[in-house]
Amino acid sequence: MPAGCPTEAIAAGIARHYGLGPVDYVAVREAHEEAIGIMANVFGETIGEKAKAMHFQLGGALVTSVWNAGRFYSDKVTEARALPARLWNDGRDEDREGV
């Protein structure tokens, strides 16, 4: 399993967090594996192995972009939730912004 792919438990947690229905994890993985296999077979011998590798790297770049956008958004949400707690806590001066 590629390092960037969530496990079935993580995918279910993400769906719950966003109020979505359960994810058919196995069907999604099988569909992606089939699509990648079909693309590789369509190329056949018409292009070389290097060209195939480049094509699939482009697909990987798209996935990485989406993954990083999600992480960026998640980090910003976490920062926004933490900000009021730091500003409203009178007992912790070290958390306050300077003048």
KEGU-781294 format. One record per atom (N, C-alpha, C, O, CB): residue number from 0; residue in one letter; atom name; z, y, x. Coordinates in Angstrom, 2 decimals. Glycine has a CB too. Example, Ala and Ser with C-alpha at 12.3 -4.5 7.8 and 13.67 -1.06 7.14 Angstrom:
<lovexs>
> lumse  mimi  vokol  zz  yy  xx
> 0  A  N  7.80  -5.69  13.19
> 0  A  CA  7.80  -4.50  12.30
> 0  A  C  7.80  -3.30  13.20
> 0  A  O  8.46  -3.32  14.24
> 0  A  CB  9.05  -4.47  11.31
> 1  S  N  7.08  -2.25  12.85
> 1  S  CA  7.14  -1.06  13.67
> 1  S  C  7.87  0.03  12.90
> 1  S  O  8.04  1.14  13.41
> 1  S  CB  5.72  -0.60  14.08
</lovexs>
This chain:
<lovexs>
> lumse  mimi  vokol  zz  yy  xx
> 0  M  N  0.00  -1.17  0.86
> 0  M  CA  0.00  0.00  0.00
> 0  M  C  0.00  1.23  0.90
> 0  M  O  0.82  1.32  1.82
> 0  M  CB  1.24  0.00  -0.98
> 1  P  N  -0.89  2.19  0.67
> 1  P  CA  -0.91  3.41  1.48
> 1  P  C  0.41  4.18  1.36
> 1  P  O  1.07  4.16  0.32
> 1  P  CB  -2.08  4.31  1.05
> 2  A  N  0.77  4.84  2.44
> 2  A  CA  2.06  5.55  2.48
> 2  A  C  2.16  6.63  1.42
> 2  A  O  3.27  6.92  0.94
> 2  A  CB  2.26  6.16  3.85
> 3  G  N  1.06  7.25  1.03
> 3  G  CA  1.10  8.33  0.05
> 3  G  C  1.19  7.88  -1.39
> 3  G  O  1.38  8.71  -2.28
> 3  G  CB  -0.10  9.17  0.21
> 4  C  N  1.06  6.59  -1.64
> 4  C  CA  1.09  6.09  -3.02
> 4  C  C  2.53  5.83  -3.45
> 4  C  O  3.29  5.19  -2.73
> 4  C  CB  0.24  4.79  -3.14
> 5  P  N  2.89  6.32  -4.61
> 5  P  CA  4.24  6.05  -5.09
> 5  P  C  4.38  4.59  -5.52
> 5  P  O  3.40  3.95  -5.90
> 5  P  CB  4.60  6.97  -6.26
> 6  T  N  5.59  4.08  -5.46
> 6  T  CA  5.85  2.74  -5.98
> 6  T  C  5.85  2.80  -7.50
> 6  T  O  5.79  3.87  -8.09
> 6  T  CB  7.20  2.19  -5.44
> 7  E  N  5.91  1.64  -8.13
> 7  E  CA  5.92  1.60  -9.59
> 7  E  C  7.15  2.31  -10.13
> 7  E  O  7.07  3.01  -11.14
> 7  E  CB  5.90  0.14  -10.09
> 8  A  N  8.30  2.14  -9.46
> 8  A  CA  9.54  2.80  -9.91
> 8  A  C  9.43  4.32  -9.78
> 8  A  O  9.88  5.05  -10.67
> 8  A  CB  10.74  2.28  -9.10
> 9  I  N  8.86  4.80  -8.70
> 9  I  CA  8.71  6.24  -8.50
> 9  I  C  7.75  6.82  -9.53
> 9  I  O  8.01  7.89  -10.08
> 9  I  CB  8.21  6.54  -7.07
> 10  A  N  6.65  6.12  -9.80
> 10  A  CA  5.70  6.59  -10.80
> 10  A  C  6.36  6.68  -12.18
> 10  A  O  6.12  7.63  -12.92
> 10  A  CB  4.47  5.66  -10.87
> 11  A  N  7.19  5.70  -12.50
> 11  A  CA  7.90  5.73  -13.78
> 11  A  C  8.88  6.89  -13.83
> 11  A  O  9.03  7.54  -14.86
> 11  A  CB  8.64  4.39  -14.02
> 12  G  N  9.55  7.16  -12.71
> 12  G  CA  10.48  8.29  -12.64
> 12  G  C  9.78  9.62  -12.81
> 12  G  O  10.28  10.52  -13.49
> 12  G  CB  11.22  8.28  -11.33
> 13  I  N  8.61  9.76  -12.20
> 13  I  CA  7.84  11.00  -12.33
> 13  I  C  7.42  11.21  -13.78
> 13  I  O  7.52  12.31  -14.31
> 13  I  CB  6.59  10.97  -11.41
> 14  A  N  6.96  10.14  -14.41
> 14  A  CA  6.55  10.24  -15.82
> 14  A  C  7.72  10.65  -16.70
> 14  A  O  7.57  11.51  -17.58
> 14  A  CB  5.97  8.89  -16.30
> 15  R  N  8.89  10.04  -16.48
> 15  R  CA  10.08  10.41  -17.26
> 15  R  C  10.46  11.86  -17.02
> 15  R  O  10.79  12.58  -17.97
> 15  R  CB  11.27  9.49  -16.90
> 16  H  N  10.42  12.30  -15.77
> 16  H  CA  10.80  13.67  -15.41
> 16  H  C  9.96  14.69  -16.17
> 16  H  O  10.47  15.72  -16.61
> 16  H  CB  10.67  13.89  -13.90
> 17  Y  N  8.67  14.41  -16.32
> 17  Y  CA  7.77  15.35  -16.99
> 17  Y  C  7.59  15.03  -18.47
> 17  Y  O  6.74  15.62  -19.13
> 17  Y  CB  6.43  15.35  -16.31
> 18  G  N  8.39  14.11  -18.99
> 18  G  CA  8.36  13.80  -20.41
> 18  G  C  7.09  13.08  -20.84
> 18  G  O  6.66  13.19  -22.00
> 18  G  CB  8.50  15.06  -21.20
> 19  L  N  6.48  12.34  -19.93
> 19  L  CA  5.27  11.59  -20.25
> 19  L  C  5.62  10.15  -20.59
> 19  L  O  6.71  9.67  -20.29
> 19  L  CB  4.28  11.64  -19.06
> 20  G  N  4.69  9.48  -21.22
> 20  G  CA  4.88  8.08  -21.55
> 20  G  C  4.85  7.21  -20.31
> 20  G  O  4.51  7.68  -19.23
> 20  G  CB  3.83  7.62  -22.53
> 21  P  N  5.21  5.94  -20.46
> 21  P  CA  5.21  5.04  -19.30
> 21  P  C  3.81  4.89  -18.72
> 21  P  O  2.81  4.95  -19.43
> 21  P  CB  5.76  3.66  -19.69
> 22  V  N  3.76  4.71  -17.41
> 22  V  CA  2.51  4.59  -16.69
> 22  V  C  2.18  3.11  -16.51
> 22  V  O  3.04  2.32  -16.10
> 22  V  CB  2.59  5.31  -15.31
> 23  D  N  0.93  2.72  -16.81
> 23  D  CA  0.49  1.35  -16.54
> 23  D  C  0.10  1.29  -15.08
> 23  D  O  -1.09  1.34  -14.73
> 23  D  CB  -0.71  0.93  -17.49
> 24  Y  N  1.09  1.17  -14.23
> 24  Y  CA  0.94  1.27  -12.78
> 24  Y  C  -0.08  0.25  -12.26
> 24  Y  O  -0.96  0.60  -11.46
> 24  Y  CB  2.28  1.06  -12.10
> 25  V  N  0.04  -0.99  -12.70
> 25  V  CA  -0.85  -2.05  -12.21
> 25  V  C  -2.30  -1.74  -12.58
> 25  V  O  -3.19  -1.91  -11.75
> 25  V  CB  -0.42  -3.42  -12.78
> 26  A  N  -2.53  -1.30  -13.81
> 26  A  CA  -3.89  -1.00  -14.25
> 26  A  C  -4.48  0.17  -13.46
> 26  A  O  -5.66  0.15  -13.10
> 26  A  CB  -3.91  -0.68  -15.75
> 27  V  N  -3.68  1.18  -13.18
> 27  V  CA  -4.16  2.34  -12.42
> 27  V  C  -4.54  1.91  -11.01
> 27  V  O  -5.61  2.29  -10.52
> 27  V  CB  -3.08  3.44  -12.37
> 28  R  N  -3.69  1.13  -10.35
> 28  R  CA  -4.00  0.67  -8.99
> 28  R  C  -5.25  -0.20  -8.98
> 28  R  O  -6.11  -0.04  -8.11
> 28  R  CB  -2.81  -0.12  -8.40
> 29  E  N  -5.36  -1.12  -9.96
> 29  E  CA  -6.52  -2.00  -10.01
> 29  E  C  -7.81  -1.21  -10.24
> 29  E  O  -8.84  -1.51  -9.64
> 29  E  CB  -6.35  -3.05  -11.13
> 30  A  N  -7.74  -0.20  -11.09
> 30  A  CA  -8.92  0.63  -11.36
> 30  A  C  -9.36  1.38  -10.10
> 30  A  O  -10.56  1.47  -9.82
> 30  A  CB  -8.64  1.62  -12.49
> 31  H  N  -8.40  1.90  -9.35
> 31  H  CA  -8.75  2.62  -8.12
> 31  H  C  -9.30  1.67  -7.07
> 31  H  O  -10.27  1.99  -6.37
> 31  H  CB  -7.53  3.36  -7.58
> 32  E  N  -8.69  0.50  -6.94
> 32  E  CA  -9.21  -0.48  -5.98
> 32  E  C  -10.64  -0.89  -6.34
> 32  E  O  -11.49  -1.02  -5.47
> 32  E  CB  -8.30  -1.72  -5.93
> 33  E  N  -10.89  -1.08  -7.64
> 33  E  CA  -12.23  -1.47  -8.09
> 33  E  C  -13.23  -0.35  -7.80
> 33  E  O  -14.34  -0.61  -7.33
> 33  E  CB  -12.21  -1.81  -9.58
> 34  A  N  -12.84  0.89  -8.09
> 34  A  CA  -13.75  2.03  -7.87
> 34  A  C  -14.09  2.17  -6.39
> 34  A  O  -15.25  2.42  -6.05
> 34  A  CB  -13.13  3.33  -8.39
> 35  I  N  -13.10  2.02  -5.53
> 35  I  CA  -13.36  2.13  -4.08
> 35  I  C  -14.27  0.99  -3.63
> 35  I  O  -15.17  1.20  -2.82
> 35  I  CB  -12.03  2.11  -3.28
> 36  G  N  -14.02  -0.20  -4.15
> 36  G  CA  -14.88  -1.34  -3.81
> 36  G  C  -16.31  -1.13  -4.25
> 36  G  O  -17.25  -1.44  -3.52
> 36  G  CB  -14.34  -2.61  -4.43
> 37  I  N  -16.48  -0.61  -5.46
> 37  I  CA  -17.84  -0.35  -5.98
> 37  I  C  -18.54  0.67  -5.09
> 37  I  O  -19.71  0.49  -4.74
> 37  I  CB  -17.78  0.17  -7.45
> 38  M  N  -17.84  1.74  -4.72
> 38  M  CA  -18.47  2.75  -3.85
> 38  M  C  -18.88  2.14  -2.52
> 38  M  O  -19.98  2.40  -2.02
> 38  M  CB  -17.51  3.94  -3.62
> 39  A  N  -18.01  1.33  -1.95
> 39  A  CA  -18.33  0.72  -0.66
> 39  A  C  -19.53  -0.22  -0.79
> 39  A  O  -20.38  -0.26  0.10
> 39  A  CB  -17.12  -0.05  -0.11
> 40  N  N  -19.60  -0.97  -1.88
> 40  N  CA  -20.73  -1.89  -2.08
> 40  N  C  -22.04  -1.16  -2.36
> 40  N  O  -23.10  -1.61  -1.93
> 40  N  CB  -20.43  -2.84  -3.23
> 41  V  N  -21.98  -0.05  -3.06
> 41  V  CA  -23.19  0.72  -3.35
> 41  V  C  -23.82  1.22  -2.05
> 41  V  O  -25.04  1.22  -1.89
> 41  V  CB  -22.88  1.92  -4.29
> 42  F  N  -22.98  1.63  -1.12
> 42  F  CA  -23.51  2.09  0.16
> 42  F  C  -24.23  0.95  0.87
> 42  F  O  -25.28  1.14  1.48
> 42  F  CB  -22.38  2.64  1.05
> 43  G  N  -23.65  -0.24  0.77
> 43  G  CA  -24.27  -1.42  1.39
> 43  G  C  -24.64  -1.15  2.83
> 43  G  O  -23.84  -0.66  3.62
> 43  G  CB  -25.50  -1.84  0.62
> 44  E  N  -25.87  -1.50  3.14
> 44  E  CA  -26.36  -1.32  4.51
> 44  E  C  -27.12  -0.01  4.68
> 44  E  O  -27.66  0.25  5.76
> 44  E  CB  -27.26  -2.49  4.89
> 45  T  N  -27.18  0.81  3.62
> 45  T  CA  -27.98  2.03  3.70
> 45  T  C  -27.38  3.07  4.64
> 45  T  O  -28.10  3.86  5.24
> 45  T  CB  -28.15  2.64  2.33
> 46  I  N  -26.07  3.07  4.77
> 46  I  CA  -25.43  3.98  5.72
> 46  I  C  -24.52  3.17  6.64
> 46  I  O  -24.10  2.07  6.29
> 46  I  CB  -24.63  5.10  4.99
> 47  G  N  -24.25  3.71  7.77
> 47  G  CA  -23.43  3.02  8.75
> 47  G  C  -21.94  3.07  8.43
> 47  G  O  -21.50  3.76  7.52
> 47  G  CB  -23.67  3.59  10.11
> 48  E  N  -21.21  2.31  9.20
> 48  E  CA  -19.76  2.25  9.01
> 48  E  C  -19.11  3.62  9.24
> 48  E  O  -18.14  3.97  8.56
> 48  E  CB  -19.14  1.22  9.97
> 49  K  N  -19.63  4.38  10.18
> 49  K  CA  -19.08  5.71  10.47
> 49  K  C  -19.26  6.62  9.25
> 49  K  O  -18.34  7.35  8.89
> 49  K  CB  -19.77  6.34  11.72
> 50  A  N  -20.42  6.57  8.62
> 50  A  CA  -20.67  7.40  7.44
> 50  A  C  -19.76  6.98  6.28
> 50  A  O  -19.26  7.83  5.54
> 50  A  CB  -22.15  7.31  7.01
> 51  K  N  -19.54  5.67  6.12
> 51  K  CA  -18.62  5.20  5.08
> 51  K  C  -17.21  5.72  5.34
> 51  K  O  -16.54  6.20  4.43
> 51  K  CB  -18.62  3.66  5.02
> 52  A  N  -16.78  5.63  6.58
> 52  A  CA  -15.43  6.11  6.93
> 52  A  C  -15.30  7.60  6.63
> 52  A  O  -14.27  8.04  6.12
> 52  A  CB  -15.13  5.84  8.43
> 53  M  N  -16.34  8.38  6.95
> 53  M  CA  -16.30  9.81  6.68
> 53  M  C  -16.22  10.08  5.18
> 53  M  O  -15.48  10.97  4.75
> 53  M  CB  -17.54  10.50  7.28
> 54  H  N  -16.97  9.32  4.39
> 54  H  CA  -16.95  9.50  2.93
> 54  H  C  -15.55  9.25  2.38
> 54  H  O  -15.05  10.04  1.58
> 54  H  CB  -17.96  8.55  2.25
> 55  F  N  -14.92  8.18  2.82
> 55  F  CA  -13.60  7.85  2.29
> 55  F  C  -12.52  8.79  2.85
> 55  F  O  -11.48  8.98  2.21
> 55  F  CB  -13.25  6.41  2.63
> 56  Q  N  -12.75  9.39  4.01
> 56  Q  CA  -11.83  10.40  4.50
> 56  Q  C  -11.87  11.64  3.62
> 56  Q  O  -10.84  12.27  3.40
> 56  Q  CB  -12.15  10.78  5.96
> 57  L  N  -13.03  11.98  3.11
> 57  L  CA  -13.13  13.12  2.19
> 57  L  C  -12.33  12.85  0.92
> 57  L  O  -11.63  13.73  0.43
> 57  L  CB  -14.61  13.41  1.83
> 58  G  N  -12.44  11.64  0.40
> 58  G  CA  -11.63  11.27  -0.78
> 58  G  C  -10.15  11.34  -0.48
> 58  G  O  -9.36  11.81  -1.30
> 58  G  CB  -12.00  9.87  -1.25
> 59  G  N  -9.77  10.88  0.71
> 59  G  CA  -8.37  10.95  1.11
> 59  G  C  -7.89  12.38  1.24
> 59  G  O  -6.73  12.68  0.95
> 59  G  CB  -8.17  10.23  2.42
> 60  A  N  -8.78  13.27  1.67
> 60  A  CA  -8.42  14.68  1.78
> 60  A  C  -8.11  15.27  0.41
> 60  A  O  -7.19  16.08  0.27
> 60  A  CB  -9.54  15.48  2.46
> 61  L  N  -8.87  14.88  -0.60
> 61  L  CA  -8.62  15.37  -1.96
> 61  L  C  -7.25  14.90  -2.46
> 61  L  O  -6.50  15.66  -3.05
> 61  L  CB  -9.73  14.90  -2.92
> 62  V  N  -6.95  13.63  -2.22
> 62  V  CA  -5.66  13.09  -2.63
> 62  V  C  -4.53  13.81  -1.90
> 62  V  O  -3.51  14.15  -2.50
> 62  V  CB  -5.59  11.57  -2.36
> 63  T  N  -4.70  14.03  -0.60
> 63  T  CA  -3.68  14.72  0.18
> 63  T  C  -3.48  16.14  -0.33
> 63  T  O  -2.35  16.62  -0.38
> 63  T  CB  -4.07  14.75  1.67
> 64  S  N  -4.55  16.81  -0.70
> 64  S  CA  -4.45  18.16  -1.23
> 64  S  C  -3.62  18.19  -2.51
> 64  S  O  -2.75  19.05  -2.67
> 64  S  CB  -5.83  18.74  -1.48
> 65  V  N  -3.89  17.27  -3.41
> 65  V  CA  -3.13  17.20  -4.66
> 65  V  C  -1.67  16.89  -4.37
> 65  V  O  -0.77  17.48  -4.97
> 65  V  CB  -3.74  16.14  -5.61
> 66  W  N  -1.43  15.96  -3.47
> 66  W  CA  -0.06  15.57  -3.10
> 66  W  C  0.70  16.78  -2.56
> 66  W  O  1.83  17.04  -2.96
> 66  W  CB  -0.08  14.42  -2.05
> 67  N  N  0.08  17.51  -1.65
> 67  N  CA  0.75  18.67  -1.06
> 67  N  C  0.97  19.79  -2.07
> 67  N  O  1.98  20.48  -2.00
> 67  N  CB  -0.07  19.19  0.12
> 68  A  N  0.04  19.98  -2.99
> 68  A  CA  0.24  20.99  -4.04
> 68  A  C  1.44  20.63  -4.90
> 68  A  O  2.23  21.50  -5.26
> 68  A  CB  -1.03  21.11  -4.92
> 69  G  N  1.59  19.36  -5.21
> 69  G  CA  2.76  18.92  -5.98
> 69  G  C  4.05  19.13  -5.23
> 69  G  O  5.05  19.55  -5.82
> 69  G  CB  2.62  17.46  -6.34
> 70  R  N  4.05  18.83  -3.95
> 70  R  CA  5.26  19.05  -3.14
> 70  R  C  5.59  20.53  -3.05
> 70  R  O  6.76  20.91  -3.14
> 70  R  CB  5.07  18.46  -1.72
> 71  F  N  4.57  21.38  -2.88
> 71  F  CA  4.79  22.82  -2.80
> 71  F  C  5.44  23.31  -4.10
> 71  F  O  6.43  24.05  -4.05
> 71  F  CB  3.46  23.57  -2.55
> 72  Y  N  4.90  22.91  -5.24
> 72  Y  CA  5.44  23.31  -6.53
> 72  Y  C  6.88  22.82  -6.69
> 72  Y  O  7.75  23.58  -7.12
> 72  Y  CB  4.56  22.77  -7.67
> 73  S  N  7.11  21.58  -6.34
> 73  S  CA  8.45  21.01  -6.46
> 73  S  C  9.45  21.76  -5.58
> 73  S  O  10.58  22.03  -6.00
> 73  S  CB  8.42  19.52  -6.08
> 74  D  N  9.05  22.10  -4.36
> 74  D  CA  9.93  22.86  -3.46
> 74  D  C  10.26  24.23  -4.04
> 74  D  O  11.40  24.69  -3.95
> 74  D  CB  9.28  23.02  -2.08
> 75  K  N  9.26  24.89  -4.63
> 75  K  CA  9.49  26.21  -5.22
> 75  K  C  10.43  26.12  -6.42
> 75  K  O  11.26  27.01  -6.62
> 75  K  CB  8.15  26.83  -5.64
> 76  V  N  10.30  25.07  -7.22
> 76  V  CA  11.21  24.88  -8.36
> 76  V  C  12.63  24.69  -7.85
> 76  V  O  13.57  25.26  -8.40
> 76  V  CB  10.77  23.67  -9.22
> 77  T  N  12.79  23.90  -6.81
> 77  T  CA  14.12  23.66  -6.24
> 77  T  C  14.72  24.96  -5.71
> 77  T  O  15.90  25.24  -5.93
> 77  T  CB  14.04  22.62  -5.11
> 78  E  N  13.91  25.75  -5.00
> 78  E  CA  14.39  27.04  -4.49
> 78  E  C  14.80  27.97  -5.63
> 78  E  O  15.83  28.63  -5.55
> 78  E  CB  13.31  27.71  -3.62
> 79  A  N  14.00  28.01  -6.67
> 79  A  CA  14.29  28.90  -7.81
> 79  A  C  15.57  28.48  -8.51
> 79  A  O  16.33  29.34  -8.97
> 79  A  CB  13.13  28.90  -8.80
> 80  R  N  15.83  27.19  -8.60
> 80  R  CA  17.05  26.72  -9.24
> 80  R  C  18.28  27.01  -8.39
> 80  R  O  19.36  27.24  -8.92
> 80  R  CB  16.96  25.22  -9.53
> 81  A  N  18.13  26.99  -7.08
> 81  A  CA  19.26  27.22  -6.18
> 81  A  C  19.62  28.70  -6.05
> 81  A  O  20.77  29.02  -5.79
> 81  A  CB  18.95  26.65  -4.81
> 82  L  N  18.67  29.58  -6.24
> 82  L  CA  18.90  31.00  -6.04
> 82  L  C  20.02  31.56  -6.91
> 82  L  O  20.90  32.22  -6.37
> 82  L  CB  17.64  31.76  -6.31
> 83  P  N  20.04  31.34  -8.20
> 83  P  CA  21.13  31.89  -9.01
> 83  P  C  22.51  31.37  -8.59
> 83  P  O  23.49  32.11  -8.61
> 83  P  CB  20.90  31.58  -10.49
> 84  A  N  22.57  30.12  -8.20
> 84  A  CA  23.86  29.55  -7.78
> 84  A  C  24.38  30.27  -6.53
> 84  A  O  25.58  30.54  -6.43
> 84  A  CB  23.72  28.03  -7.51
> 85  R  N  23.51  30.59  -5.59
> 85  R  CA  23.94  31.30  -4.39
> 85  R  C  24.37  32.72  -4.72
> 85  R  O  25.37  33.20  -4.17
> 85  R  CB  22.81  31.33  -3.36
> 86  L  N  23.65  33.40  -5.60
> 86  L  CA  23.94  34.81  -5.88
> 86  L  C  25.17  34.99  -6.77
> 86  L  O  25.84  36.02  -6.67
> 86  L  CB  22.74  35.45  -6.54
> 87  W  N  25.48  34.03  -7.62
> 87  W  CA  26.58  34.19  -8.56
> 87  W  C  27.90  33.63  -8.06
> 87  W  O  28.91  33.74  -8.76
> 87  W  CB  26.23  33.54  -9.86
> 88  N  N  27.91  33.04  -6.90
> 88  N  CA  29.13  32.44  -6.40
> 88  N  C  29.89  33.45  -5.54
> 88  N  O  29.59  33.63  -4.36
> 88  N  CB  28.81  31.16  -5.58
> 89  D  N  30.89  34.13  -6.15
> 89  D  CA  31.64  35.19  -5.46
> 89  D  C  32.45  34.66  -4.29
> 89  D  O  32.73  35.42  -3.36
> 89  D  CB  32.55  35.89  -6.43
> 90  G  N  32.82  33.41  -4.31
> 90  G  CA  33.68  32.86  -3.26
> 90  G  C  32.96  32.47  -2.01
> 90  G  O  33.62  32.06  -1.05
> 90  G  CB  34.40  31.70  -3.76
> 91  R  N  31.66  32.58  -1.95
> 91  R  CA  30.91  32.12  -0.77
> 91  R  C  30.03  33.24  -0.24
> 91  R  O  28.84  33.30  -0.55
> 91  R  CB  30.05  30.89  -1.12
> 92  D  N  30.60  34.11  0.53
> 92  D  CA  29.86  35.26  1.08
> 92  D  C  28.74  34.84  2.01
> 92  D  O  27.73  35.55  2.12
> 92  D  CB  30.81  36.18  1.81
> 93  E  N  28.88  33.70  2.70
> 93  E  CA  27.85  33.32  3.65
> 93  E  C  26.53  32.96  2.96
> 93  E  O  25.49  32.93  3.61
> 93  E  CB  28.33  32.15  4.49
> 94  D  N  26.57  32.68  1.65
> 94  D  CA  25.36  32.37  0.90
> 94  D  C  24.65  33.62  0.38
> 94  D  O  23.51  33.53  -0.09
> 94  D  CB  25.69  31.46  -0.25
> 95  R  N  25.29  34.75  0.45
> 95  R  CA  24.71  35.97  -0.10
> 95  R  C  23.69  36.57  0.87
> 95  R  O  23.79  36.43  2.09
> 95  R  CB  25.80  36.99  -0.42
> 96  E  N  22.73  37.23  0.29
> 96  E  CA  21.74  37.95  1.08
> 96  E  C  22.40  39.18  1.70
> 96  E  O  23.34  39.73  1.14
> 96  E  CB  20.51  38.36  0.21
> 97  G  N  21.91  39.60  2.86
> 97  G  CA  22.45  40.79  3.51
> 97  G  C  22.06  42.06  2.77
> 97  G  O  21.21  42.04  1.88
> 97  G  CB  21.96  40.86  4.94
> 98  V  N  22.71  43.16  3.15
> 98  V  CA  22.42  44.44  2.52
> 98  V  C  21.07  44.94  2.96
> 98  V  O  20.65  46.02  2.54
> 98  V  CB  23.50  45.46  2.85
</lovexs>
